[in-house]
Amino acid sequence: MYLPQNEDLSLLFTALYTAHSGISNSQYRKYYGRLSASERAAKLWIAKRESGYNYHARNGKYYGRFQLDSSYLHGNYSVANQERTADRYVKGRYGSWAAAKRFWLAHNLY
């Protein structure tokens, strides 16, 4: 595969990601576009390991893309609420998605 040098590949990566993750381009830009590359990578890494990017994944009392305790979602399982709640949870508990990933690697959960 040819990857051009010195060009912005963000649109290519966005298209590839959204094609395989069940999230629209506009949702991707809204919930991931404002993150640094390292924070975005860590958030996506956690979503992949927790649910395979599935917003409807269930494991006991844990639900959604980030396998949050369902009580944190207060009955609102929308994409927007899952993303907002996960961001608040990670910021409050770990400070960043990168720190949450480091914790996950050490403990197999976050």
Buried (B, 14 or more C-beta within 10 A) or exposed (E): EEEEEEEEEEEEEBEEBBEEBBBEBEBBBBBBEEBEEEBBBBBBBBBBBBBEBBBEBEEEEBBBBBBBEBEBBEEEBEBEBBBBBBBEBBEEEBEBBBBBBBBBEEEEEB
